[in-house]
Amino acid sequence: MVNVDITNLKNGMILADDVKSDRGQILFEKGTVLDSNVISRLRFYGIESLYVEEDSVNNDPQMASLSAKEIEDLLYTPPTKSSGSKDIEYEENKNGLRTIKLSSPTGQKMHRSLGDSIEDAPAVQPAYQQSVRQTEQFRTFQMDYAFALNEVQALFKKIMDGKEPVFQDEMQAILDRLYKEDTSTLQTFDMLHNMRSADDPVYSHSLDVALISRFIGKWLKLSVSDQICLGICGLMHDIGKLDVPANILNKPGKLNEEELATVRRHPLFGFNRLKKLDIDPRIKKAALQHHERNDGNGYPLHRTSTEVHPFAQIVAIADVYDATTAKRSYRNAFCPFDVIDSFEREGISRYNTQILLTFLENIAQTYQNNRVILNDGRSADIAILNKHRYSRPVIRFFDGSFLDLSQSTDIWIQSVL
């Protein structure tokens, strides 16, 4: 590894060690590929120098076309656990109550899964999402979701085989199973949040992005026909991943440059699979352009905002949100408020501003009333959203007291229950 001054950092360099803030929070993990946004954030936090991998000092800048969050999803290497180590540990406070210790022995940020139990102060009401999971409506959604997954797999196989014609009605029928006009946005997201333990980077991810994309269309007040098309755009956006060899797509460790280049071609693979189908051309464009970015640092064609179709820009946001908040075999899910914070800090230069701000306002509202775990181990419920900083709402503790996270920079939301 090589120690490099902050003034000499370049796109494409790879962190050789975790970078932490003064209070010990991990800002960027080992293996993160530097781009202009990452370097800007390092300067913001006053980092003066850091260690990078020696062979990345003269690395190809093409590697930097992924954002920090996106590349982390591909390059993250899980820490090696010692025998008997646990992701979740408990410790007693001065009152004898057990709280969650939210870091592993290696110092990695940990996020609880929705199935984990938690002990709070006596007489506390069940967490909001726990109540959702007990409803008949959620059990019905689970069943419909499982059927829809099977249908997505069958549809994708049919497209990949290329032996039978595939029609847009078939794609819409899958989404109609899950999207109900008489179900509110909040109810749908409540149920979708409770499906976040699924470890599937293709099929369940495609379903989730389809639903989120359609809701973004609704929030933007697009016509119903456009909302339906947007849902299908989300459903089909990642079909090109099926042309990526499974040993690369599901690799638990760090991808080498050749493997990464293959993954980054999946939008082209998907477009080639869809281009001959008799479907709305916007679906094909979304598959090709959903990794393009406003600043031209996306892929595969490095287009800028004026060259990227609005539907692809919508799917791009839904794609990043779902990919980072969902569990993967090699990492736990990122806290949704970490993702919202990243969008707030870095998203304006990379995504369509109107779409992004509309998304942030509405996605934050779907977490209203949810129980959260703070970085100091305390539990609380989200009480009031902060319209100027959605990632830092006002929270309510179980004793009835409130805390405005926008005024408490040393306290932040670690995970959502």
N, C-alpha and C positions, 0 to 999 in steps of 0.2 A: 504494500500500500504506500501511497505518497501523500504527504501533507501539502495542501494547496491553499494559498491565501484566497479570501473571498473575491478579491479583485481579479484573480486569474482563473476563476471558474468558467467553464465553457459547456455549451450544450453537448450532451452525449456522454459526459463523465459519469461514472457509476460510484455511488457511495460505498466505501469499504467498511463503514461502521455506522451504527445508529447516530443520528444527530438529535440532541436533547436540548430543551430550553433550560433556563436557569432554575426552574422549579422541578426539573426532572422529567417533564412531559416529552415523549418521543415525538419529534416534529416530522422526521423522515427516517425510515428504516433502512438498514443495510440492503444494498441491491437496488435502491431507487436510482433511476436514470435522470440526470439533471436536464431541465429545460429552462426557458426564460422565466416561467412562472415559479418554479422551484427556487431558482437563484434569487428571484425577487423576494420570496418569503424568507429565505435564509438571511438576506440583508435586513429585512424588516425585524427579525428576531435578534439582530445584533451579532450573528455568528461571524467571527473573524477569520477562522480557518477550519478546515476539516480534512478528513482522510478520504481519498478516492482510490479506486483500483488502478494500479500502475498501468495495466494494458488498456485502460480506457482514456488515458490522458490525450492520446491522439486518435480517439475513437471516431468513427464515422458519425457526423452530426445528424445523419438520417435517423439514427436511433432516437433522437429527441423529439420526433414528431408526435409521440404519445404524451399525454398529460401525465402528471405524477400519479394521479389516482388510477388511470387506465393502465399504465405500465406496471404499477404495483400489483395489479390483479394478475399479470402475466409472469412477473419476475420474482414475486415474493417466495422466499425459502423459509419454511417453518423452523423454529428453534428446536434443537434436539432436546428431548426431555430425559431427565435422569430417571432411574427406576423409582417408581412410587410417587412421582411428582403429579400434582393436580392442577387443572386450570383454575378451579375455584377454591379458595381457601377462606376460612372464617377466623375472625379475631374478636375478642370481647372488649367492649368499651368500659369506661369507668362505672357505668350503671349495670354492668353485667349482661348487657344485651349483645347478641351476636350480630356482627355486620360482615359484609363481604369485603375481602381483601382483593382489590381489583388489579393486581399485577402478578404475573408468573415469576418464578425464581430468576428468569432471564431479564426481567424488566419490560417485557412486551406488554402492550395494552391488551387487556382481555375483554371480551364481550360475552355476556351471558346468553345462552340460548333460551327460547321461549318456554321450553319444557322444564327448565331448572326452577326449583322451589327457592323461596327466600323467607327468612324469618324477620319480621318487622316488630315494631313496638306492639304491645298488647292491644286488642280491640280495634285493630286497623281493618278497614274494609278491603276485600279482595282487589287485586290490581285490575284495572279496567279491561285489559286484554284477557285476563283469566276469566272474567265474566263473559266476554264475547265468546270464548271457546266453549262455554257451557250451554250456548243457545242451540236450539234446533236449526235455526237459520245457518249457523256455521257448519253444523254437521252435514246439512244438505249441500252447502258450498264445497265442502271437502269431497263429497261423492262426485259432484259435477266436475270438480277440478281433476279428479283422477280419471274420469271418462274422457275429459277434454285432452289430457296428456296422451292417452292412448290414441286418440284421433289425430293429434298433431304428429305423433310418431308414424302413423300409417300414411298420413298425407305427405310428409317429408320423404318417406320411402318411395312413394308413388312418383314424386317429382324426380328423385334421384335415379330411379329405374328408367324413367323416360319412355315407358312402353305404352302408357295410357294417357289420354288427354286429362288435364287438370283444369278445373274451372274456378272462378272467383267465388261462386256460390258455396263451394265446398269449404273454402277458407272462412267465409262469413258464418257458416253454420256452426263451426267449432266455437267461435266467440259468442254466438247467440246463446250457447248453453250457459255461459258464465255472466254475460252482461244482461242484466234485467232492468228494463226501464222503470219498474216500480220500486227498485232498490236504490237508496240514496248513495251518493258518492261516498259519504262517511262510512256507511254500512259496508260497502264493497271494500274499501281500503282497510277497515277494521279486520275483515276476514282475510284479505290478502296479506296484511302484516303478520297474521298468525300462520301463514304458510311459508315463512321465511327460512325454515330449517331445511327446505329442499336443496339438495346438493346436485344440481343439474345445470350445466352451463349452456345447454342448447334448448331442450324442449320446455321445461318449466320457465326458463328465462324468456323464451319466445312468448309464452302465454302471458307472463307478467308484463313484459314490455308492450304487448298488444293492448292489455287493459289500461295500463298507465297512459299510453299514447292516445287512446280514445278519450280518456278523461281530460287530458290536456286540451284536446280538440274541443271538448265540451266547455272547459274553463275559458277558452279563447272565443267561445260563442260561434264556432263554425257550424255550418249546416249539418243536419243529421247524416246526410249522404257522405259528407266529408269526414265526419267522425267515424263512420263505419269503415271508410277507406283507410283512415289513419290506423284503426285497429288492425286491419289486415297488413298494413305496412309494418307495424310492430311485430306481428306474428311471423312474417317472412324475412325480417331484416337479417337474421343470422343463419339462414339455411346454408350459406357458404361454408360455415364451420364444419359441416359434414364432409367437405372435401379436404379438410385438414386431417392428416393422419392422427389416429386416436392417441398414439404414444406421445405426440406433441401437444395436442389439445388438452389432454388430462395429465400432463407431466407435473408431478408435485414440486419439482425444484425449479431452478433457474433455467430459462431458455437461452441457448446460445444464439448468435446473430443469425445463423441460417434458419433456425427454428422460428425465431421471432419474425423474420422476413416472410416465412410461410404463413404464419398466423395473420400477418398484416395484409395478406392477399385475399382473405376470406370475403371481403366485400365484392371483389372481382369474381370470385368463384360463385357467389350467390347471384350476382347479376347475370352471369352466363347461364345459370340454371333457370332463371326466370324469364329471360329475354324473349324466348320463343313461345311463352304461354300467352293465351288470350286473356290477359288481365289488365287492370288499370296501369298505365305506364308509371304512375306515381309510386306504385309498389316496387317496381323495378328500380326506380331512382333512389328510393329509401334504402334498398339493399346495397346499392353501390356507394351511396354518399353518407351513410350514418356515422362514419368516423371522420368525415371532413370537419374542419373547424373554421370559424370566422377569420382567424388570423393566418390561415393558410398552412398551419402546422399539423393538419390532420393527415389522413391517408385514405385511399391509395393514390389519389391524383393531386393532392395538395391544393384543393380548390379553396377559394375564399367565399365569404358570405353571399355575395351577389351571384355566385355560380352554383350555389347549393339550394336545392328545392326546399321550400318551407316545411314540407312533410318530413324530409330527411333531418332537418334541424330539430323538429319535435321529437322524432324517434331517437336522435342522438342524446337528448337530455334524459328521456325515459330509460334508455339503454345504460347510461352511466349510473344513474340512480339505482336501478335494479341490480346491476352487476356488483356494485360496491356494498349494497345493504343485504345481499344474499350470502348465505354460507357457501363455502367451497371446501373441497376435500383437504386443501393445503392451508386454509386459514379460516378463522371465524369471521362472521359478518362485521362490517364496519357499523358503528353507531350511526343511525340516520342523521343525528345532529352534527356529527363530524362531516358527513357528506354535504349537508346543507351549508355548513360553515365553509367548506371548500368551494361550493358554488358561489357563495357570497363574496369570497375573497378573490377567486380566480376566474369565475365564469363569465363575467361581462365581456372580457376580451375574446373569449373562445366560443360563446354561444349567442344566439339571437337574443337581444336584450329583452324585448317584449315577451317572448316565449318563456325565457328563464324567470323573469320577475313574476309572471303569472303562475308559473309552476311552483316557485318557492312559497308564494303566498298561500296557495291551496294545499300543497303537500304538508306544510307546517300545521295547517288546521286539522289534518287527519290525525295528528298526534295529540290534539287537545284532550286533556283528562288522562292521558297515559301516565303510568308510573315510571319513574326513571331512577337510575342509580348515578350518584355524583362521584367525582373523582376522589372524594374523601371518604367514600363508603356509605354515606347517608342516602336514604330513600326519600322520595318526594313525588308529588303529582304536578303535572304541568297545569298551571292555573290561567295565565294570560300570555298571549303571544306578543312579541315585540315586533311591530311592523317595520322597524328600522333595522332589526337584526334578528331574523327568525331563528337563528341557531342559539339565541340566548334569551329564552322566555322568562317570565316570572313563575317561580315554582312555589308550591304550598307544602309545608312539612306537616307531619301528622299531629303536631301539637297546635296547629292552626296558624303558625307564623308563616310569613312570606319572605322570599328572597328574589331580588331582581338580578338575574345573572349578567345583565348588561353592565351592571355597576360592580360586579365582583369578578374581576379578571382571573383570580386564582382559583375559582370554582367553575367547573363545567360539567356537562352531562356526559357520563361515561358510557351508558347503555340504556336502552329502553326495554321495559318488561312487557 
